[in-house]
């Protein structure tokens, strides 16, 4: 999977991107934090299987956040550092 500003062949343009990367980053970070907190609480309560599942989801969200950040940096390089709102 290419980590450029936008995957090739997608319907977006520079003015109207395919994916709102800032919103995706916020959602990935919120999911990571919520899953990590719930995993900690479940593991302390003795519920090991659900706790480890949530810990795995937290790790997936962390990897997703890294990929999104790489795409945001690539977009910033191609657009000359233009700032984006949360929804673009």
C-alpha positions in Angstrom: 0.0 0.0 0.0 1.5 3.3 -1.0 1.9 5.9 1.8 1.7 8.9 -0.4 -0.7 11.8 0.1 -3.5 9.9 -1.5 -3.7 6.3 -3.0 -3.4 6.2 -6.7 -6.7 5.8 -8.7 -8.8 7.4 -6.0 -11.5 9.9 -6.8 -10.1 12.8 -4.8 -8.2 15.9 -5.8 -6.0 18.3 -3.9 -8.9 20.6 -3.3 -11.2 17.7 -2.3 -9.2 14.9 -0.8 -10.3 11.3 -0.8 -10.0 10.9 2.9 -10.1 13.5 5.8 -6.7 12.5 7.2 -7.0 14.9 10.2 -10.3 13.4 11.3 -9.0 9.9 10.8 -6.0 10.7 12.9 -8.1 12.0 15.8 -10.4 9.0 15.6 -7.5 6.6 15.6 -5.9 8.3 18.6 -9.2 8.3 20.6 -9.7 4.6 19.8 -6.2 3.8 20.9 -6.6 5.6 24.2 -10.1 4.2 24.9 -9.0 0.6 24.1 -5.8 0.9 26.2 -7.7 2.2 29.2 -10.4 -0.5 28.9 -7.8 -3.2 28.3 -6.0 -2.1 31.5 -9.2 -2.1 33.5 -10.3 -5.5 32.2 -6.8 -7.1 32.8 -6.8 -5.8 36.4 -10.3 -7.2 36.9 -9.2 -10.6 35.8 -10.9 -10.7 32.4 -7.8 -11.7 30.4 -9.2 -12.6 27.0 -11.3 -9.4 26.5 -8.4 -7.4 27.9 -5.9 -8.8 25.5 -8.3 -8.3 22.6 -8.7 -4.6 23.5 -4.9 -4.3 23.9 -4.5 -5.7 20.3 -7.1 -3.3 19.0 -5.2 -0.5 20.7 -2.0 -1.6 18.9 -3.8 -1.7 15.6 -5.1 1.9 16.2 -1.5 3.0 17.0 -0.2 1.5 13.7 -3.1 3.2 11.9 -2.2 6.5 13.5 1.4 6.1 12.3 0.3 5.4 8.7 -2.1 8.3 8.8 0.6 10.6 10.0 2.9 9.5 7.2 0.2 10.3 4.7 -0.4 13.7 6.3 3.4 14.5 5.9 3.3 13.4 2.3 0.3 15.6 1.7 2.1 18.5 3.3 5.1 18.0 1.1 3.1 17.9 -2.1 0.9 20.9 -1.1 3.7 23.1 0.3 2.6 23.0 3.9 -1.0 24.2 3.5 -3.0 23.8 6.7 -6.1 21.7 6.8 -9.1 21.7 9.0 -10.3 18.6 10.9 -12.6 17.5 8.1 -10.3 17.8 5.1 
